[in-house]
């Protein structure tokens, strides 16, 4: 919920050019049916969390893993605010993994973040 509140605040008070990802998220989610958004979110969450939390974090720890996680989201690297947000989300997912000891918890959290953000992108478009 904190991620969604921060994103809402950013989208409301930060100029769009600061959060611009080159339209990639819009291309991914903008015209998809709900079940596509759910499936994409599930696949991405499972794959990224299995790799980053399940494999890399055990060697590098949550801090360096989150730096790598932010770096692979290259579409945000031009914007320090978005890169920082991706880093913080990743660090939070790493912390959740350490606290619960289960890979399924960060997978589920990652899925929820991507799914809700994808739905916001998809359905905000219809309102405009």
Backbone as CSV, one residue per row, in Angstrom:
resi,resn,N_x,N_y,N_z,CA_x,CA_y,CA_z,C_x,C_y,C_z
1,UNK,0.817,-1.198,0.000,0.000,0.000,0.000,0.857,1.257,0.000
2,UNK,1.981,1.197,0.696,2.878,2.343,0.740,3.374,2.675,-0.666
3,UNK,3.705,1.648,-1.447,4.180,1.859,-2.819,3.115,2.582,-3.636
4,UNK,1.878,2.159,-3.505,0.794,2.781,-4.264,0.560,4.223,-3.815
5,UNK,0.652,4.476,-2.518,0.482,5.844,-2.014,1.591,6.751,-2.525
6,UNK,2.820,6.266,-2.516,3.947,7.059,-3.027,3.770,7.310,-4.517
7,UNK,3.409,6.280,-5.260,3.205,6.459,-6.703,2.090,7.447,-6.991
8,UNK,1.007,7.368,-6.225,-0.085,8.320,-6.400,0.405,9.749,-6.149
9,UNK,1.172,9.932,-5.088,1.722,11.258,-4.787,2.647,11.753,-5.884
10,UNK,3.489,10.870,-6.387,4.406,11.250,-7.472,3.619,11.639,-8.708
11,UNK,2.625,10.850,-9.079,1.861,11.151,-10.294,1.041,12.426,-10.139
12,UNK,0.719,12.776,-8.911,-0.094,13.972,-8.679,0.739,15.253,-8.609
13,UNK,1.927,15.183,-8.003,2.686,16.412,-7.731,4.006,16.539,-8.464
14,UNK,4.429,15.500,-9.170,5.703,15.553,-9.887,5.411,15.697,-11.380
15,UNK,6.132,16.582,-12.064,5.896,16.745,-13.510,6.093,15.422,-14.267
16,UNK,5.289,15.187,-15.296,5.342,13.911,-16.037,6.717,13.591,-16.628
17,UNK,7.486,14.602,-17.002,8.798,14.329,-17.591,9.766,13.687,-16.597
18,UNK,9.510,13.841,-15.312,10.364,13.229,-14.289,10.098,11.729,-14.185
19,UNK,8.902,11.300,-14.516,8.541,9.884,-14.417,8.466,9.182,-15.772
20,UNK,8.825,9.879,-16.833,8.699,9.332,-18.191,9.597,8.113,-18.381
21,UNK,9.010,7.013,-18.804,9.768,5.794,-19.095,9.816,5.530,-20.602
22,UNK,9.529,6.544,-21.388,9.538,6.385,-22.831,8.294,5.685,-23.354
23,UNK,7.274,5.598,-22.539,6.021,4.972,-22.958,6.006,3.451,-22.873
24,UNK,7.035,2.878,-22.256,7.130,1.414,-22.200,5.993,0.807,-21.380
25,UNK,5.746,1.351,-20.192,4.656,0.804,-19.373,3.310,0.941,-20.070
26,UNK,3.124,2.041,-20.759,1.885,2.241,-21.514,1.758,1.188,-22.622
27,UNK,2.858,0.900,-23.316,2.830,-0.128,-24.365,2.546,-1.508,-23.781
28,UNK,3.089,-1.783,-22.602,2.902,-3.100,-21.996,1.476,-3.279,-21.492
29,UNK,0.942,-2.285,-20.773,-0.327,-2.451,-20.084,-1.493,-1.682,-20.686
30,UNK,-1.225,-0.661,-21.484,-2.244,0.296,-21.884,-3.477,-0.230,-22.572
31,UNK,-3.358,-1.264,-23.366,-4.506,-1.753,-24.136,-4.831,-3.224,-23.851
32,UNK,-4.296,-3.755,-22.816,-4.474,-5.184,-22.524,-5.747,-5.448,-21.722
33,UNK,-6.351,-6.607,-21.953,-7.469,-7.005,-21.092,-6.934,-7.325,-19.688
34,UNK,-7.825,-7.310,-18.734,-7.460,-7.510,-17.332,-6.706,-8.822,-17.114
35,UNK,-7.128,-9.876,-17.756,-6.460,-11.156,-17.538,-5.037,-11.145,-18.077
36,UNK,-4.759,-10.378,-19.132,-3.386,-10.231,-19.631,-2.524,-9.511,-18.600
37,UNK,-3.076,-8.458,-18.016,-2.341,-7.701,-17.001,-2.014,-8.613,-15.829
38,UNK,-2.977,-9.425,-15.409,-2.760,-10.352,-14.296,-1.686,-11.382,-14.649
39,UNK,-1.768,-11.960,-15.832,-0.806,-12.981,-16.239,0.601,-12.393,-16.374
40,UNK,0.715,-11.252,-17.038,2.023,-10.593,-17.165,2.610,-10.259,-15.796
41,UNK,1.775,-9.733,-14.919,2.242,-9.372,-13.579,2.718,-10.600,-12.818
42,UNK,2.001,-11.702,-12.963,2.381,-12.932,-12.281,3.702,-13.486,-12.814
43,UNK,3.849,-13.513,-14.127,5.085,-14.029,-14.733,6.281,-13.178,-14.336
44,UNK,6.137,-11.867,-14.436,7.234,-10.961,-14.084,7.585,-11.110,-12.607
45,UNK,6.584,-11.121,-11.733,6.839,-11.236,-10.294,7.553,-12.548,-9.977
46,UNK,7.078,-13.636,-10.543,7.682,-14.939,-10.274,9.131,-14.985,-10.763
47,UNK,9.357,-14.559,-11.987,10.708,-14.622,-12.562,11.686,-13.684,-11.854
48,UNK,11.292,-12.419,-11.671,12.195,-11.455,-11.051,12.485,-11.808,-9.593
49,UNK,11.471,-12.196,-8.849,11.707,-12.519,-7.440,12.486,-13.824,-7.284
50,UNK,12.234,-14.791,-8.137,13.011,-16.035,-8.077,14.490,-15.747,-8.323
51,UNK,14.763,-14.892,-9.292,16.148,-14.545,-9.598,16.757,-13.650,-8.524
52,UNK,16.100,-12.527,-8.234,16.719,-11.536,-7.359,16.675,-11.925,-5.884
53,UNK,15.521,-12.342,-5.385,15.434,-12.724,-3.967,15.921,-14.151,-3.773
54,UNK,15.498,-15.058,-4.649,15.808,-16.468,-4.462,17.249,-16.835,-4.740
55,UNK,17.902,-16.118,-5.645,19.276,-16.482,-6.007,20.286,-15.397,-5.634
56,UNK,20.145,-14.226,-6.214,21.170,-13.190,-6.064,21.262,-12.659,-4.636
57,UNK,20.124,-12.423,-3.997,20.152,-11.819,-2.664,20.890,-12.696,-1.648
58,UNK,20.879,-13.981,-1.814,21.571,-14.848,-0.851,23.088,-14.651,-0.904
59,UNK,23.594,-14.157,-2.030,25.028,-13.894,-2.162,25.374,-12.423,-1.933
60,UNK,24.554,-11.512,-2.440,24.887,-10.091,-2.421,24.205,-9.313,-1.304
61,UNK,23.158,-9.860,-0.730,22.389,-9.143,0.275,21.369,-8.223,-0.382
62,UNK,20.449,-7.673,0.409,19.359,-6.873,-0.173,19.820,-5.548,-0.781
63,UNK,20.859,-4.923,-0.244,21.300,-3.621,-0.754,21.851,-3.728,-2.173
64,UNK,22.855,-4.585,-2.379,23.460,-4.704,-3.706,22.511,-5.358,-4.703
65,UNK,21.683,-6.257,-4.223,20.674,-6.859,-5.095,19.715,-5.791,-5.594
66,UNK,19.351,-4.857,-4.724,18.429,-3.784,-5.112,19.077,-2.802,-6.083
67,UNK,20.365,-2.579,-5.946,21.074,-1.742,-6.926,21.028,-2.410,-8.296
68,UNK,21.295,-3.706,-8.344,21.225,-4.433,-9.614,19.801,-4.431,-10.157
69,UNK,18.826,-4.639,-9.299,17.421,-4.637,-9.701,17.043,-3.291,-10.328
70,UNK,17.469,-2.203,-9.702,17.181,-0.871,-10.249,17.904,-0.676,-11.582
71,UNK,19.115,-1.182,-11.684,19.898,-1.006,-12.913,19.288,-1.740,-14.099
72,UNK,18.658,-2.905,-13.870,18.074,-3.612,-15.020,16.798,-2.934,-15.507
73,UNK,16.227,-2.075,-14.692,15.066,-1.302,-15.133,15.581,-0.035,-15.823
74,UNK,16.289,-0.248,-16.939,17.028,0.817,-17.612,16.146,1.983,-18.056
75,UNK,14.883,1.729,-18.269,14.014,2.812,-18.733,13.884,3.922,-17.701
76,UNK,14.238,3.635,-16.452,14.145,4.646,-15.401,15.488,5.294,-15.068
77,UNK,16.575,4.797,-15.590,17.896,5.272,-15.172,18.137,6.749,-15.477
78,UNK,17.414,7.312,-16.408,17.565,8.735,-16.720,16.907,9.619,-15.667
79,UNK,16.097,9.032,-14.818,15.324,9.800,-13.844,15.636,9.292,-12.438
80,UNK,16.347,10.086,-11.672,16.798,9.666,-10.344,15.635,9.298,-9.426
81,UNK,14.513,10.002,-9.543,13.379,9.726,-8.664,12.827,8.321,-8.913
82,UNK,12.644,7.962,-10.170,12.098,6.649,-10.497,13.106,5.539,-10.190
83,UNK,14.377,5.788,-10.451,15.409,4.803,-10.107,15.427,4.577,-8.601
84,UNK,15.330,5.659,-7.841,15.282,5.544,-6.389,14.052,4.790,-5.915
85,UNK,12.929,5.033,-6.557,11.697,4.332,-6.186,11.823,2.837,-6.463
86,UNK,12.369,2.470,-7.617,12.559,1.051,-7.942,13.525,0.415,-6.943
87,UNK,14.596,1.139,-6.589,15.532,0.624,-5.587,14.808,0.379,-4.257
88,UNK,14.023,1.343,-3.818,13.319,1.216,-2.533,12.310,0.069,-2.542
89,UNK,11.593,-0.080,-3.642,10.652,-1.198,-3.754,11.414,-2.519,-3.670
90,UNK,12.519,-2.612,-4.391,13.315,-3.828,-4.373,13.863,-4.104,-2.976
91,UNK,14.352,-3.078,-2.323,14.881,-3.265,-0.976,13.771,-3.722,-0.029
92,UNK,12.600,-3.149,-0.191,11.454,-3.572,0.616,11.095,-5.020,0.373
93,UNK,11.119,-5.442,-0.886,10.836,-6.846,-1.201,11.905,-7.757,-0.612
94,UNK,13.150,-7.294,-0.643,14.241,-8.061,-0.029,14.069,-8.170,1.475
95,UNK,13.639,-7.100,2.098,13.402,-7.097,3.535,12.257,-8.056,3.883
96,UNK,11.202,-8.009,3.083,10.069,-8.927,3.288,10.548,-10.375,3.208
97,UNK,11.393,-10.646,2.229,11.928,-12.005,2.073,12.726,-12.420,3.310
98,UNK,13.566,-11.523,3.808,14.350,-11.840,5.007,13.458,-12.059,6.229
99,UNK,12.421,-11.256,6.357,11.535,-11.357,7.520,10.681,-12.614,7.505
100,UNK,10.213,-12.989,6.325,9.298,-14.133,6.243,10.020,-15.452,5.980
101,UNK,11.178,-15.369,5.332,11.889,-16.591,4.974,11.238,-17.347,3.831
102,UNK,10.250,-16.736,3.202,9.533,-17.379,2.104,9.621,-16.530,0.845
103,UNK,9.947,-17.159,-0.261,10.009,-16.446,-1.540,8.621,-16.046,-2.023
104,UNK,7.596,-16.747,-1.545,6.232,-16.489,-2.015,5.701,-15.129,-1.561
105,UNK,6.157,-14.653,-0.428,5.674,-13.355,0.058,6.119,-12.212,-0.853
106,UNK,7.424,-12.090,-1.197,7.789,-11.029,-2.139,7.220,-11.252,-3.543
107,UNK,7.034,-12.500,-3.946,6.402,-12.757,-5.247,4.987,-12.187,-5.237
108,UNK,4.247,-12.467,-4.187,2.869,-11.968,-4.091,2.846,-10.440,-4.015
109,UNK,3.734,-9.848,-3.227,3.786,-8.380,-3.118,4.145,-7.754,-4.461
110,UNK,5.131,-8.334,-5.148,5.546,-7.827,-6.465,4.391,-7.938,-7.455
111,UNK,3.695,-9.080,-7.432,2.536,-9.260,-8.297,1.499,-8.164,-8.037
112,UNK,1.169,-7.933,-6.766,0.165,-6.909,-6.439,0.572,-5.529,-6.936
113,UNK,1.827,-5.170,-6.730,2.317,-3.858,-7.180,2.153,-3.735,-8.694
114,UNK,2.676,-4.714,-9.432,2.606,-4.650,-10.894,1.170,-4.704,-11.401
115,UNK,0.357,-5.569,-10.810,-1.020,-5.718,-11.253,-1.820,-4.433,-11.016
116,UNK,-1.720,-3.872,-9.833,-2.471,-2.647,-9.536,-1.977,-1.492,-10.393
117,UNK,-0.661,-1.363,-10.536,-0.138,-0.279,-11.379,-0.536,-0.487,-12.847
118,UNK,-0.515,-1.736,-13.304,-0.953,-2.028,-14.667,-2.415,-1.685,-14.867
119,UNK,-3.253,-2.003,-13.885,-4.681,-1.665,-13.968,-4.890,-0.157,-13.961
120,UNK,-4.122,0.540,-13.149,-4.223,2.007,-13.131,-3.872,2.575,-14.499
121,UNK,-2.781,2.097,-15.091,-2.408,2.559,-16.437,-3.502,2.230,-17.446
122,UNK,-4.014,1.038,-17.376,-5.028,0.583,-18.340,-6.326,1.366,-18.223
123,UNK,-6.823,1.522,-17.004,-8.140,2.110,-16.839,-8.110,3.628,-16.719
124,UNK,-6.972,4.206,-16.393,-6.840,5.660,-16.428,-6.972,6.141,-17.869
125,UNK,-6.470,5.349,-18.775,-6.536,5.653,-20.210,-7.993,5.755,-20.670
126,UNK,-8.876,4.875,-20.183,-10.280,4.896,-20.582,-11.004,6.121,-20.052
127,UNK,-10.591,6.629,-18.888,-11.247,7.783,-18.294,-10.950,9.071,-19.069
128,UNK,-9.803,9.105,-19.725,-9.390,10.354,-20.384,-10.000,10.542,-21.733
